């Protein structure tokens, strides 16, 4: 078994906020599968910390001072965050189910909980300050007028705000550390930034400890509080004698007995994570109440792209100041909105042939503008982004006027069809080649219809060269993100595709 990442006995330090400057934390982050290296680079650039990419795809680990938690939450490439209690890189599970589960129960008493719980408490204090600021802005007359005008602040952002306010009023006086991902109808936990594959050997199941006794423990400002908790087990591998539900149940029972917390599957304060990937075991405490990929979109469409995946795609093409970046099939606008937020010195153009999609994108942009105004009205200057309805095969843009094209192409499942893609893909690539600057232009394209894309690319190889492929998982589908570079050759609009 690997050594502990932190040390200490169980308990909550009441002076966690004051100790934040000296306290260090090993943070685990779930990221879009395939973009682990991108996330590690962002952590290095913004936090100055080296990251370790987990063998379990879609996770990275890095160490930061606890005082850097606000910067950690502002990372654009991570979906969920947790503080590591302890990691075991080669945990030896017993072959017998009862023995294996008993070992997990016994593990609880041996884990170094003190520092991770201090980090969790500090994280909660930061969230409560943020909630107070949100409530104050919502109560201002201007904000109330904006909210009632068109209801633009609905969707995920509105739910997040109401969750925080409800939690601020509950008897425990702290907020849930992580929300359930309602995008997964099967109730299967997916913390990779994408839903797990149905045919995969992984079994990621949310399960709460089934315990009911109540006790009091110290939390907050010296007052006696009853903390509520649940255990979430994410398990991958086919050599375990137990299920995720069984592991969460027994491990959670031991947590309840050790801390005398109250088990609660929905209104919990502490979410303990038990991540099992073959022989690798990581115990953690969740720091996010809902996935950070929900930050931009309030009006969802049938195929809304996660903001974290959009960030990874944009970063792949390395935008430079003054670049013109186009998403010709923008849908709800996830890619250009993320681009405008992170690369404000570029000019972003979003378009789609569907009037409903253009309307959703415009509404999402309006929501983002209001969010920026609520932060600081004196510096709200808008976003460098326009949205327009157009035909992807006949874009109203000058030849060679665009630096970067980034888009999520139709998979042919929820949108379009596989048959239509055989005509659409080559026409799209040719038109993208026409508007992109020869020699320096680049395109980052996401698609699950890899066979059709490869065929189309081979037909327009005189204007596009494939530079890199990143394999990703989108909604349980094996997909690919292609980085293409524009050649110097002129795009021939009359060229035969097939």
C-alpha positions in Angstrom: 0.0 0.0 0.0 1.2 3.5 -0.8 2.0 6.0 2.0 -0.5 8.6 3.1 -0.7 11.9 1.3 -1.6 13.5 4.6 -1.3 12.6 8.3 -3.4 13.0 11.4 -6.4 11.7 13.3 -10.1 12.3 12.7 -11.6 15.6 13.5 -12.6 19.0 12.3 -10.3 22.0 13.1 -12.3 25.0 14.0 -9.5 27.3 12.9 -9.2 25.9 9.5 -9.5 29.2 7.7 -6.6 30.7 9.8 -4.5 27.6 9.1 -5.2 27.8 5.4 -1.9 29.6 4.7 0.2 26.8 6.1 -2.1 23.9 5.2 -1.2 21.9 2.0 -3.6 19.7 0.1 -3.4 17.0 -2.5 -6.2 17.8 -4.9 -7.8 15.3 -7.2 -9.6 16.5 -10.3 -11.7 14.8 -12.8 -11.2 16.1 -16.4 -12.6 15.3 -19.8 -11.2 11.9 -20.9 -8.3 12.5 -23.3 -7.5 16.0 -22.1 -5.6 15.0 -19.0 -2.4 16.5 -20.3 -4.2 19.7 -21.2 -5.5 20.0 -17.6 -2.0 19.3 -16.2 -0.6 22.1 -18.3 -3.3 24.5 -17.1 -2.5 23.6 -13.5 1.2 24.2 -14.1 0.6 27.6 -15.7 -2.0 29.0 -13.3 -1.0 27.4 -10.0 2.7 26.5 -10.5 2.1 22.9 -9.4 3.2 19.8 -11.2 0.4 17.3 -11.9 0.4 13.5 -11.9 -2.0 11.9 -14.4 -3.8 8.9 -13.0 -3.8 5.5 -14.5 -7.6 5.8 -14.2 -8.3 7.9 -17.3 -9.9 11.3 -16.7 -8.2 12.1 -13.4 -5.2 14.2 -12.4 -3.6 14.9 -9.0 -1.6 17.9 -7.8 -0.5 19.5 -4.5 -1.3 23.1 -3.6 -1.4 25.3 -0.5 -4.9 25.3 0.9 -5.0 29.1 0.5 -5.0 28.5 -3.3 -8.4 26.9 -3.3 -10.1 29.8 -4.9 -7.7 29.6 -7.9 -8.3 25.8 -8.1 -12.0 26.4 -8.5 -11.3 28.8 -11.3 -9.5 26.2 -13.4 -11.3 25.8 -16.8 -10.4 22.2 -17.6 -11.6 20.4 -14.6 -15.1 19.0 -13.9 -15.0 17.9 -10.2 -12.6 18.5 -7.4 -11.8 16.5 -4.3 -9.1 16.5 -1.6 -7.2 13.3 -1.3 -7.3 11.6 2.2 -5.0 8.8 1.2 -4.0 7.0 -1.9 -3.0 3.3 -2.3 -1.3 2.6 -5.6 -1.2 -1.2 -5.1 -4.0 -2.2 -2.8 -4.3 -6.0 -2.4 -8.0 -7.0 -2.3 -8.9 -10.3 -0.7 -10.5 -12.9 -3.0 -13.3 -13.5 -0.6 -16.0 -10.8 -0.7 -16.6 -10.7 3.0 -12.9 -10.3 3.7 -12.4 -7.7 1.1 -15.3 -5.6 2.4 -14.1 -6.1 6.0 -10.7 -4.7 5.0 -12.3 -1.6 3.6 -14.3 -1.1 6.8 -11.1 -1.4 8.9 -9.3 1.0 6.6 -11.5 3.9 7.8 -9.9 4.0 11.2 -6.4 4.1 9.8 -6.9 7.0 7.4 -5.4 10.4 8.1 -8.6 12.5 8.0 -7.6 15.6 9.9 -5.9 17.8 7.3 -8.3 16.8 4.4 -11.3 17.7 6.7 -9.6 21.1 7.5 -9.3 21.7 3.7 -13.0 20.7 3.3 -14.0 23.1 6.0 -11.9 25.9 4.5 -13.5 25.2 1.1 -17.0 25.4 2.7 -16.2 28.8 4.2 -15.1 30.1 0.8 -18.4 28.8 -0.7 -20.5 30.5 2.0 -18.8 33.8 1.3 -19.6 33.4 -2.4 -23.2 32.5 -1.6 -23.7 35.7 0.5 -22.4 37.7 -2.4 -24.8 36.0 -4.8 -27.8 36.5 -2.4 -26.9 40.2 -2.1 -26.8 40.8 -5.8 -30.0 38.8 -6.3 -31.8 41.0 -3.8 -30.8 44.3 -5.5 -33.7 45.9 -7.6 -31.6 45.9 -10.8 -30.9 42.2 -10.5 -34.5 41.3 -9.8 -35.5 43.2 -12.9 -33.0 41.4 -15.0 -34.0 38.0 -13.7 -37.7 38.6 -14.4 -37.0 39.9 -17.9 -37.1 36.8 -20.0 -36.0 34.4 -17.4 -32.5 34.2 -18.8 -31.0 33.0 -15.5 -32.8 29.7 -15.6 -31.3 26.3 -16.1 -28.2 25.0 -14.4 -27.0 28.4 -13.0 -30.4 29.1 -11.4 -30.5 25.7 -9.8 -27.0 26.2 -8.5 -27.9 29.4 -6.8 -31.1 28.1 -5.2 -29.2 25.0 -3.9 -26.6 27.3 -2.2 -29.3 29.4 -0.7 -31.3 26.4 0.6 -28.1 25.0 2.2 -27.3 28.2 3.9 -30.5 27.9 5.8 -30.2 24.3 6.8 -29.4 23.3 10.4 -25.8 22.3 9.6 -25.1 25.7 8.1 -22.8 24.3 5.4 -23.4 23.4 1.8 -23.4 20.0 0.1 -20.0 19.5 -1.4 -21.1 17.9 -4.6 -24.4 17.6 -6.6 -25.7 14.7 -8.5 -25.1 14.8 -12.2 -28.7 14.8 -13.5 -27.6 14.3 -17.0 -27.1 10.6 -16.4 -30.5 8.9 -16.3 -29.2 5.6 -15.1 -28.0 7.1 -11.9 -24.4 6.0 -12.7 -21.8 8.4 -11.4 -19.5 9.8 -14.1 -16.7 12.1 -12.9 -14.6 12.0 -16.1 -16.4 15.0 -17.6 -18.4 12.6 -19.7 -20.8 9.7 -19.1 -19.1 6.3 -18.8 -19.6 3.8 -21.6 -22.3 1.2 -21.4 -20.1 -1.6 -22.8 -17.1 -0.7 -20.6 -16.0 -3.0 -17.7 -16.2 0.0 -15.4 -19.0 0.2 -12.8 -19.3 3.7 -11.3 -22.3 3.6 -8.9 -23.4 6.2 -6.4 -24.3 4.6 -3.1 -24.8 6.0 0.3 -24.0 4.4 3.6 -27.1 2.9 5.2 -26.7 4.2 8.7 -29.1 6.1 10.9 -27.6 7.0 14.3 -27.2 10.7 15.2 -24.4 12.3 17.2 -22.8 15.7 17.5 -19.4 16.8 16.3 -17.6 20.1 16.2 -17.9 22.2 13.0 -18.0 25.9 12.2 -17.7 28.4 15.0 -17.6 26.1 18.0 -21.3 25.2 17.9 -22.3 21.6 18.1 -23.4 20.4 14.7 -24.6 17.1 13.3 -22.9 16.5 10.0 -24.7 14.5 7.3 -22.7 12.5 4.8 -22.8 10.0 2.0 -20.2 7.7 0.4 -19.9 7.6 -3.4 -17.9 4.7 -4.9 -16.5 4.8 -8.4 -15.2 1.3 -9.3 -13.4 0.1 -12.5 -12.1 -3.4 -13.1 -13.4 -6.9 -13.4 -11.3 -8.6 -10.7 -13.2 -7.3 -7.7 -15.4 -9.7 -5.7 -17.8 -6.9 -4.6 -19.9 -4.3 -6.3 -19.7 -0.6 -6.0 -22.9 -0.5 -4.0 -21.5 -3.1 -1.5 -18.2 -1.2 -1.1 -20.0 2.1 -0.5 -22.4 0.5 1.9 -19.8 -1.1 4.1 -17.2 1.7 3.9 -19.9 4.2 4.6 -21.1 2.3 7.7 -17.5 2.4 9.0 -17.3 6.1 8.4 -20.6 6.7 10.2 -19.3 4.6 13.2 -16.0 6.4 13.2 -17.2 10.0 13.1 -20.7 9.5 14.4 -22.1 11.4 11.5 -25.6 10.9 10.1 -26.1 9.2 6.7 -28.1 11.2 4.2 -28.2 10.3 0.5 -29.5 13.7 -0.7 -29.1 16.5 1.8 -25.5 15.7 2.8 -22.8 18.0 3.9 -19.8 15.7 3.4 -19.4 13.5 0.4 -16.7 10.8 0.9 -15.3 9.4 -2.3 -14.0 5.9 -2.7 -12.4 5.5 -6.1 -11.3 2.0 -7.0 -9.5 1.4 -10.3 -8.2 -2.2 -10.4 -5.6 -2.2 -7.5 -5.5 1.6 -7.2 -7.6 3.0 -4.3 -8.1 6.7 -3.6 -10.1 8.0 -0.7 -11.2 11.6 -0.9 -13.6 14.3 0.1 -15.5 16.2 -2.6 -14.9 19.9 -2.9 -17.4 20.7 -5.6 -21.2 20.6 -5.2 -21.8 20.2 -8.9 -19.6 19.8 -11.9 -17.7 22.9 -12.9 -18.5 22.3 -16.6 -22.0 23.8 -15.9 -20.5 27.3 -15.6 -21.7 29.0 -18.8 -24.8 27.4 -20.2 -28.3 28.2 -19.0 -30.2 27.3 -22.2 -29.5 23.7 -23.2 -30.0 22.0 -26.5 -30.1 18.3 -27.5 -26.3 18.0 -27.8 -24.9 20.7 -25.5 -21.1 20.4 -25.2 -19.5 20.5 -21.8 -17.6 23.7 -21.2 -14.5 21.8 -20.0 -14.4 19.8 -23.2 -14.8 23.1 -25.2 -11.9 24.6 -23.2 -9.7 21.5 -24.1 -10.6 21.9 -27.8 -9.8 25.6 -27.8 -6.5 25.2 -26.0 -5.5 22.5 -28.5 -5.4 25.1 -31.3 -3.3 27.6 -29.2 -5.3 30.9 -29.8 -3.2 34.0 -30.0 -4.2 37.6 -29.4 -6.2 39.1 -32.3 -7.0 35.7 -33.8 -10.5 35.4 -35.4 -12.1 32.1 -34.1 -15.2 30.7 -35.8 -17.6 28.0 -34.7 -19.7 27.4 -37.8 -22.0 24.8 -36.0 -22.2 26.4 -32.6 -25.4 24.8 -31.2 -26.0 26.4 -27.8 -22.7 28.3 -28.1 -20.6 26.3 -25.6 -17.3 26.7 -27.6 -17.4 30.4 -28.5 -18.7 31.4 -25.0 -15.8 29.5 -23.4 -13.5 31.0 -25.9 -14.7 34.6 -25.2 -14.3 34.0 -21.4 -10.8 32.6 -21.5 -9.4 34.3 -24.6 -11.0 37.8 -24.6 -8.3 39.2 -26.9 -9.5 37.1 -29.7 -12.7 37.8 -31.8 -15.2 34.9 -31.7 -17.9 34.3 -34.3 -20.6 31.7 -33.7 -23.1 30.5 -36.2 -25.6 27.7 -36.9 -28.2 26.9 -39.6 -30.8 26.2 -36.9 -32.7 29.3 -35.7 -33.5 27.6 -32.4 -29.8 26.9 -31.9 -28.9 30.5 -32.7 -31.6 31.7 -30.2 -30.3 29.5 -27.5 -26.7 30.7 -28.1 -27.8 34.3 -28.0 -29.6 33.7 -24.7 -26.6 32.0 -23.2 -24.4 35.0 -24.3 -27.0 37.3 -22.6 -26.8 35.3 -19.4 -23.0 35.5 -19.5 -23.2 39.3 -19.9 -25.5 39.7 -16.9 -23.3 37.4 -14.9 -20.3 39.7 -15.7 -22.3 42.8 -14.8 -23.3 41.3 -11.4 -19.6 40.7 -10.6 -18.5 44.3 -11.2 -20.7 46.6 -13.2 -18.0 49.2 -13.4 -15.8 46.9 -15.6 -18.4 45.1 -17.6 -17.4 45.7 -21.2 -19.3 42.9 -22.9 -17.7 39.9 -24.6 -15.9 39.7 -28.0 -18.5 37.4 -29.5 -21.2 37.6 -32.2 -23.7 35.0 -33.2 -25.4 34.6 -36.6 -27.6 32.2 -38.6 -25.9 30.8 -41.7 -25.3 27.9 -44.0 -22.2 25.9 -43.0 -21.5 25.1 -46.7 -21.8 28.8 -47.8 -20.4 31.0 -45.0 -20.7 34.7 -45.4 -17.0 35.2 -44.6 -14.1 36.3 -46.8 -11.7 33.8 -48.2 -8.6 33.4 -45.9 -10.1 35.8 -43.2 -10.3 33.3 -40.3 -7.4 32.0 -38.1 -9.1 29.2 -36.3 -12.2 27.0 -36.8 -13.4 25.0 -33.7 -16.6 23.1 -33.8 -18.5 20.0 -32.6 -19.6 18.3 -35.8 -22.9 16.3 -36.1 -22.4 12.7 -34.9 -25.3 11.5 -37.0 -27.2 10.2 -33.9 -29.1 12.9 -32.0 -28.5 15.4 -34.7 -28.4 14.7 -38.5 -27.7 11.2 -39.8 -24.8 9.1 -40.8 -26.0 9.1 -44.4 -26.1 12.9 -44.5 -22.6 13.2 -43.0 -21.1 11.6 -46.1 -22.1 14.7 -48.0 -21.9 17.2 -45.2 -18.4 16.5 -43.9 -16.4 17.0 -47.2 -18.4 20.1 -48.0 -17.7 21.5 -44.5 -14.0 20.8 -44.6 -13.8 22.5 -48.0 -15.7 25.6 -46.8 -13.6 25.7 -43.6 -10.5 25.5 -45.8 -11.7 28.4 -47.9 -12.2 30.8 -45.0 -9.0 29.8 -43.1 -5.7 31.6 -43.7 -3.4 29.4 -45.9 -0.3 28.2 -44.1 -1.3 29.3 -40.6 -5.0 28.5 -40.2 -6.0 25.5 -38.1 -9.1 23.6 -37.2 -10.1 21.6 -34.1 -13.1 19.3 -34.9 -14.9 16.9 -32.7 -16.8 13.9 -34.2 -17.9 10.4 -33.4 -18.4 9.5 -37.1 -14.7 8.8 -37.5 -15.0 6.6 -40.6 -16.8 9.3 -42.5 -14.5 12.0 -41.3 -11.4 10.1 -42.3 -12.8 9.5 -45.8 -13.7 13.2 -46.1 -10.3 14.3 -44.9 -8.6 12.1 -47.5 -10.5 13.9 -50.2 -9.5 17.4 -49.1 -5.9 16.5 -48.1 -4.6 19.2 -50.5 -5.9 21.9 -48.0 -5.9 20.1 -44.6 -3.2 18.1 -42.8 -4.0 16.2 -39.7 -1.6 17.2 -36.9 -3.0 15.5 -33.8 -5.8 13.2 -32.7 -7.2 13.2 -29.1 -9.6 10.3 -28.3 -12.4 11.3 -26.0 -15.6 9.9 -24.5 -18.7 12.0 -25.1 -22.0 10.7 -23.6 -20.7 7.1 -23.7 -19.6 7.4 -27.3 -16.1 6.9 -28.5 -15.2 10.2 -30.3 -12.2 12.0 -31.6 -10.9 15.5 -31.6 -8.9 16.3 -34.7 -6.3 19.1 -34.9 -5.9 20.1 -38.6 -3.5 22.5 -40.1 -4.2 24.5 -43.2 -1.8 24.0 -46.1 -0.6 26.8 -48.4 -2.7 25.4 -51.3 -5.7 27.4 -52.5 -9.1 25.8 -51.7 -10.7 24.7 -55.0 -14.4 25.1 -54.6 -15.2 23.0 -57.7 -13.1 20.0 -56.7 -14.9 16.7 -56.7 -15.1 15.1 -53.3 -15.7 11.4 -54.1 
